[in-house]
C-alpha cells in the first residue's frame, strides 16, 4: 500500500502549501497538521522551524491562541513525518 502522506489527495482544507511541506486539516481527526512531503526523516532545521511556525499560526487561528499543543506522536502513519496541533485535552 502506498503511503497516504506521500500521495496526498486534497480531501480536506489546505491552509499553506510549499514545495517541501504543507499545513492542512487532518482527514482523520480534523485538526490542523503539518506534513513533510518527503518520506524522509532528513528535514533541514530551517524548513522544520518554518513549517512548525506556520502550523502554530494556523492552530492559533483555528483552535484559539495558545489553546492547543503540538503532538508529534504518529499513530496512523508512523513512518512519514507529520505533526498535529491538538486541543490540550486530546
Residue pairs with C-beta under 8 A, 6 or more apart in sequence:
3 39
3 77
3 79
3 80
4 77
5 35
5 39
5 77
5 80
5 82
6 37
6 39
6 80
8 22
8 24
8 35
10 24
11 27
12 24
12 25
12 26
12 27
12 30
13 24
13 25
14 22
14 23
14 24
15 22
15 23
15 24
15 25
15 32
15 54
15 58
16 22
16 23
16 54
16 58
17 23
18 51
19 37
20 36
20 37
20 38
20 47
20 51
21 34
21 35
21 36
21 37
21 47
21 50
21 51
22 34
22 35
22 37
23 32
23 33
23 34
23 35
23 51
23 54
23 55
23 58
24 32
24 33
24 35
25 31
25 32
25 33
26 32
26 33
26 84
28 76
29 84
29 86
31 59
31 62
31 63
31 68
31 84
31 85
31 86
31 87
31 90
32 55
32 58
32 59
32 62
32 63
32 84
32 85
33 55
33 82
33 83
33 84
33 85
34 51
34 52
34 54
34 55
34 82
34 83
35 80
35 81
35 82
36 43
36 48
36 51
36 80
36 81
36 82
39 79
39 80
40 81
41 81
43 81
52 70
52 83
55 70
55 83
55 85
56 70
56 85
58 85
59 68
59 85
60 66
60 68
62 85
63 85
63 87
67 87
67 88
68 85
68 86
68 87
68 88
69 85
69 86
69 87
69 88
69 90
70 83
70 84
70 85
70 86
71 83
71 84
71 85
71 86
71 90
72 83
74 80
74 82
